[in-house]
Structure formats: C-alpha cells, structure tokens
Amino acid sequence: MFNIHFPSILEIALLLPAIVLGLTFHELAHGWVAYKLGDNTARYAGRLTINPIAHIDPIGLILLFLAGFGWAKPVPVNPNNLKGDTRRGMMLVSLAGPATNILIAIIGAVILGLGGGQFPYGEPILILIIRINVVLAIFNLIPIPPLDGSKILAGLIPGRQEWLYHLETYGIVILLALMFFTDIIGKVLYFFITPIVDFLLYTVAGTIASLF
C-alpha cells in the first residue's frame, strides 16, 4: 500500500524543477523520435515543445508529490506512420523517454561536479534532478502497459504483441493499481536505482569536483 506524504512548501520548491524537467523532456523525447521516424501526431497535438503545461498531467503531478508515484500526459503516437519496421520504431520511441531521463541525470551530475551546488539550494536541487530522473527512467522500463518497458519488450520478442497495446486503454487504471504495490515495487526498483545514483553522485560528480 502506498504512503501519503504531504510535502512542505520548501520540499515542493526543491522537487518541482526536477519533476517538471524530467517529465517534460521524457515526453518531448517520445514525440521528437516519433516525428523523426515519420509520425507527425505529436507535432499536430502540440507536444513537440518544452512548455511543461503541454506535458504535465495535474493528477499525476499531485500524486508524485504526495505518494512519490505519478505520470505525465502520454504523447500520442501512431505506429502506422512510422517509417520502416513498426515494432522497431515503437521500441525506439519508447526507449527515448528513459534514455533522456538518464541523460538529464548525467548532465545534473556534471553540473554538480563543476560547482553548481554552490548556488543557493543548488546542491539539493541538482541531487534531486539526478535522483528523480534515474527513478523516472528505471520505473518507466517496467514491462507493464502503459509504461515504456512494455513497448520495448514488444519490440524485442517475436510477434506483433497486440495485447500489450490494447492494455494501454486501461493505462490509468493499471497505474493506480500499481500504487497499492509501491512497497514491493520500490524495493525492486531501488535495487537498480541506488547504484546508478551513487555512481553519478560519487564517481561522476565527485571525480569532476576533484579536478578543480
């Protein structure tokens, strides 16, 4: 069962840049890769933008603050418009989101190592940017619809795997159901999240900082 935590104003202020940055560029990456592969659906829907209003789902955002579990508005993609192999195209589109989150976490670690933490609240904000983006990347790789991992899995195993795409119709219901298992899911995810975050904080940021 998930635990509700009511954050303070300071906590919200520190978390907001990391969450908005992570969700916005995660969804933008999906739409941009789909666009590059021939699908204009996200472009026509106004989703190829860094404006967070276009990507943030209010309920998903609130739940991220209260339960550490939430979501953004899914970027619309029409697999039939993708050039070449459709399964490979959808796999690349889906992989783009988590890959972008990891890239943001790496950039955050580099900035932290270069002294970005010296600005007011710079260190906690950068640490949260690193941590939350790694969490978003790993969480979205879970192979359960509507998460990106399900489409990546569909691109790796033989067959069309239409059932995975049909389940996305019930995406919000599935995500809400997952909230009741956050304790179990959290323990599994943090087995992968913790070493990545530690590597970025202590190896990447720490090594860069030691050079100056």
C-alpha positions, 0 to 999 in steps of 0.5 A, a space after each residue: 500500500 502506498 504512503 501519503 506524504 504531504 510535502 512542505 512548501 520548501 520540499 515542493 520548491 526543491 522537487 518541482 524543477 526536477 519533476 517538471 524537467 524530467 517529465 517534460 523532456 521524457 515526453 518531448 523525447 517520445 514525440 521528437 523520435 516519433 516525428 523523426 521516424 515519420 509520425 507527425 501526431 505529436 507535432 499536430 497535438 502540440 507536444 513537440 515543445 518544452 512548455 511543461 503545461 503541454 506535458 504535465 498531467 495535474 493528477 499525476 503531478 499531485 500524486 508524485 508529490 504526495 505518494 512519490 508515484 505519478 505520470 505525465 500526459 502520454 504523447 500520442 503516437 501512431 505506429 502506422 506512420 512510422 517509417 520502416 519496421 513498426 515494432 522497431 520504431 515503437 521500441 525506439 520511441 519508447 526507449 527515448 523517454 528513459 534514455 533522456 531521463 538518464 541523460 538529464 541525470 548525467 548532465 545534473 551530475 556534471 553540473 554538480 561536479 563543476 560547482 553548481 551546488 554552490 548556488 543557493 539550494 543548488 546542491 539539493 536541487 541538482 541531487 534531486 534532478 539526478 535522483 528523480 530522473 534515474 527513478 523516472 527512467 528505471 520505473 518507466 522500463 517496467 514491462 507493464 502497459 502503459 509504461 515504456 518497458 512494455 513497448 520495448 519488450 514488444 519490440 524485442 520478442 517475436 510477434 506483433 504483441 497486440 495485447 500489450 497495446 490494447 492494455 494501454 486503454 486501461 493505462 490509468 487504471 493499471 497505474 493506480 493499481 500499481 500504487 497499492 504495490 509501491 512497497 514491493 515495487 520500490 524495493 525492486 526498483 531501488 535495487 537498480 536505482 541506488 547504484 546508478 545514483 551513487 555512481 553519478 553522485 560519487 564517481 561522476 560528480 565527485 571525480 569532476 569536483 576533484 579536478 578543480 
